[in-house]
Amino acid sequence: MDTKTRIRTFLNTRLPDEVRDDEDIFEAGLVNSLFAMQLVLFVEQEFTIRIGNEDLERDNFRSVDAITGLVERHAGVG
């Protein structure tokens, strides 16, 4: 399973509605502070990366596309 599919699967199994890859999950009101932390932990554990303070910005987590970009930057892809 590729990065984007893994992220999409995580979100779609935990959110009430299926999200598009470019949909801003914060703007849609789908994320509270607890879920935001769960999302960070998922990314760290699923992709074996460390999310530092410099990466804890809403822009990095607002959509499937944004999270994929964050993961790929940490992996040295793209």
Secondary structure by P-SEA (a helix, b strand, c coil): ccaaaaaaaaaaacccccccccccccccccccaaaaaaaaaaaaaacccccccccccccccccaaaaaaaaaaaaccc
